[in-house]
């Protein structure tokens, strides 16, 4: 460019059609078609190594619709289980029972998310696993997990609550700010205010309301997170005696591999070299449930995974995981999730 006179570029860049020349935009305004030779550039005048001049260059200026401003995504109940999530530009609210997160595995393994996650368990239990810690979330537990934190989340059968997924850019100017690290506590006396705030956020999200109202509600939410009460001690594998922890892990692995065989608790206890009472004690200490309840839970969780990740029919899945019949599977599934297996699969893939 240094070898050319800048004055020769007044009508546009000489080597290609320019949107800044006097004839730019002729297609959109109906003006005269530009003369390809108007710049009076010949092949001989182009420095060596530059592209040749085309006889009839296509105009580069197009009618481009202005980009839509950032908007809040509509609420959805679609689960985000074990699938990549693109960085979002808004806020999403969904039922706790439809939210499963983590890398593939049984149970899912910790994996990072690109958005902030707020989890509120209002009924039942849910498993939250961090890279070096496992925790069973009890009713009334609230967790805020900042974007970029590796975790796995799996609601237990019958668990209820709410999950909010928030894009980091929506929280950049929040006052007070959201926690920079994961926090957990009990909603306690602030439960009613938390419920109301999430309800108002769902309304504002559905209305695609302005930023001012959303920032006000998000500020209230951050304030409530700062008022969480200390966690009540819940069963935690890290605090279990080594013997019970080992027995529980062996039981979970064995039960998962024998679901097809219709094996009983007594059979499992005998194979593990213990008694049914000792097995029940280990399960109560580590998971807060009896051994038979954990078997039902494992069966249901594996059925849910099969509905999401395979094309097997519900009847086939019922046979694969030891249900007495398709009807038995449907009845148990509806009791735990409020939906039939067919409806759950349709919602998961929509």
N, C-alpha and C positions, 0 to 999 in steps of 0.2 A: 504494500500500500504506500510505502514511503516514496516509491519511484513514480507516483502519479500525482497530477495536480489536483488538489482537493476541489478546486472550482469546477472540475468536470463532473462532480457527483451531485450537483444541485438538483437534478431531476431523478435521483434514485441511484442505487448501487448499479454499476454498469454491467455486472456479470449475471444478474438474475432480476426477475420482476420484483419490484419493491413496493411494499404497502405505504411508503412514505413519499413517493413521487407524486407529481401533479395529476397523473392519470389513475392513481390508486383507487380501487373500489369501484371501477366502472361497471362491474357485474351487478352490484347492489343498487346503484343509482341510475342505471340506464344510460350512462354517458358514452362517449365514443370509445371504441376499442383502441387501446394504445398501439402505436406504431412500433413494431419490434426493432426497427432501425433507428428509432428516435435518439437513442443514446450515442449513435454513430461510433460504435465500437466494432472493429474488425478483428478477425482471428489473428491477424498479424500484430495487432496492438496489445494483445493479451499476454502478459508475462508467461514464460514457460512454466508448466506445472499447474496452471489454473484451468478450470473447466471451460469447454467451448461454449460459445453463445448459441442458444437454440433459436431457430428462426421464429418460432411462435410460442414464447414462454407462457405457461398457464398462470393466471393471476393467483396470488397467494393470499389475498385478503378475502376472508369469508365472513358470512354473518354468523357470529358465535353468540349463543344465548348466554347471558350473564350467569355466573355460577350461583346456585342457590345458597343462601346463608345457612350456617350451621343450624340444624334443627334437632329437636328431641325425638328420638325414636319412639314409636308407639309401643306400649307394653305388650309383651308376648309371653306365652307359657312354654315356648319351645325350649327343650332342655339343651344344655351346652355340654353334653357328656362326651368326653373323649374325642373331640373334634377341634380342628384349629379355629380360633376366633380372630377375625380381623379387628384392628383397632376401631372402636366405635366412636361416634361423634355425639352421643347423647346419653340418655338414662333409660334403663330397662328394669322393670319390676316383674317378678315371676314367683309362682308358688315354690316353696322350699322342696316339696316332693318331686318336682320336675328338674331340679338342679343337681347334676352329678358332674364332678370335675376331677380330672387327673389323667395321667398317661394310662394306656391300656394295661390292665392287670386286674387281678382279683385278690385283694381290693385294689382300686386305682392307686397309682403312684403319684407323688407330688410333681406338679408341673406349674410353670408360671402363667399368669394371665396378664393381658395388656390393659385391663381396667380395674378399678377399685371394686371390691366385693364387700357388701354388708350382708351378714347372715343372721337371721333372728329365728331361733327355734322356739316355737310356742307350745308344741306338744310332741311327746315322744323324744327320741334320741337321734343324734347324727354323729357320724365319725369324721373328725377333722385331723388329717395327718400332715405334719410338717416334716422336712427332711430328717430331723433327729428327735421328733417328739410326736406322740399319738395322743389324742384327747377325745373323750366322749362328751359331746355337748348335750347338756341336760335341758329340760324345758326352761324357758325364760332367758336362755343364754344369748347374748348378742356379740358377734365378732365383726370387727372391721379389718379387712385384709387389703393393704395398699397394692396398687399395680406393681407387677414385677416380683411379687412374693410367690415362691413355690409352695403349693399346697395341694392336697387331694381332699375331696369332700364327697361323702356318701350318706344320704339320709337313710335311717332305718325304716323298716316297714311301719307304716302308720304315723310317721313323723309329719308334723305340719309346721308352717311358719312362712316367712317371706325372705326373698333374696333381692337385693338391689345391686345392679351392675352400673357403675358410673364411669364414664370416660374421664381420664385425668384432666383434659383441657377444660372441662366444666367446673373443676374444683380448684383451678389455678388461683383465682382471686377470692376464694372463699374466706369469709370472716365470721367466726374464727376458722382457722384452717383445719382440714381433716388430719388425723394422726399420720405421722410419717412412718410409723411402725405398726405392726399388727397389735391390736388391743382386743381384750375379751372381758366381759363382765355380765352382770345380771341387770335386766331392764328394771326390775323392782318397781318402785313408785313412779318411775318415768315411763312405764309401759304404755299407759294411756296416751301420753303426749307423743311417744314414738309411733304408736299406731296411727294417731291422727296425722302426724307429719308425713308418714309414708302414704296414707290415704290421699292427702292433699297433693303430694307429688304425683301420684297416679292420675289424678284429675288434670293437673297442669300438663302432664306428659300427653294425655289423650287429646287435650285442647291445643297442643303445640303452642303453649303460651310463651310470652316474652321472657327475656333473660332476667328481668328484674324480679319477677315473682319466683322464678326457679332459684335464683341466688338467695333470696330471703329464706325459702324453705330449706335449702341446703345448709345455710348458716345455722338454722334452728337444729337441723339434724346433727351437725358437728358439735353444737353445744350439748345436745343430749348424750352424745357419745362420751363427752367429758364428765358426765354425771353417772356413768354406770357404776353399780355396786360391785364389790369384790365377788369373785366366783365362789360358789359353794362347791365344796369338794365332791367330785364325781369319780366313779370308777376309772382308773387310769392304769394302763398296763405297766407303766414305768414304776408304779408304787406297789405292784403285786409281788408277793414272794416268788422267788425264782422257780420253785417247784410248780406253783399254780400257773405261772406264765408259760412255762414249757408245756404243761399239760393242755392248757387252753389252745396254744398254737398247734399242737399235734392233733387235737380234737377238730379244730377248724379245717385243717388240711385233709384229714381223713374223712370227715363228714362230707366235704365238697366232692371228694372222689367217689363216694359210695351212694350218692343220691338215687341213682337208677335202681339200686338193689333193694330199696325199701328196708334198710338196716335199722335196727332199734337202738335206743340209748344203751340198753344192757349189752348188746353186741359190741357197740363201739367202746364201751368202758372195758369190756373184757379184752378186746384187742389192744387197748392202750395200757393194759396191766393195772387197772384201777377199778374202783367201784362206781356205781351210778351216783351215789351220794357225794363222793369226792369230785366227780366230774361236774356235778351241779354246783358245788361250792366254788370250783375254779371259774366256771362260767359266770356265776353271780359276782365274784370278785372282780373279774376283768371286764365284763360286758353288762353287768346289771340284769342279766336274764338267765333263766334256766336253760339247760342243754337242749331240751326239746324245742324251746322257743328260738334258740339260735339256729337249729336245723331248719325250721320254717323260714327264718330270715335268710339263711344262705340259699335255700331253694328259690325263694322269691327274687333275690338279687341276681342269681344266675339266670333266671327266667327273663328278668328285665334286660339283662345284657344281651341275651339271645334275641329278644324282640328288636333291640336296637341294631345289632351287628350282623344278623343273619336273615335269610329269607324263609326260614323254617316256619311252617304253619303253627299256630297256637296249639293245635292238637299234638303235633310232633314235639313241641317244646314241653308240653305236659308229660309226655311219655319219657322224654330225655331226662327229666329232673324228678321223676318219682311221684308225680301226682297220680291219684287213683284214676282220674279220667279228665277229659277236657272240661267237663262241667265243674269238677272239683277245682281245677286250676282257675277257671273263670271266677268261681265264687270266692276263692282265696285272694285273687288279684283285685277284684272289685272291693273287697273288705279292706285291703291294705292301701289302695290308691284311689278308689272312687271311680275307676274307669275299667272297662273291659280290656283284655289284652289287645284286641283289634283296634279299639279307639286309641289306646296308648301308642301303638305302633304308628298309626296314622298321624297323630300329633307330633311324634318324635321325628318323623321324616318330612313334615310340612315346612 
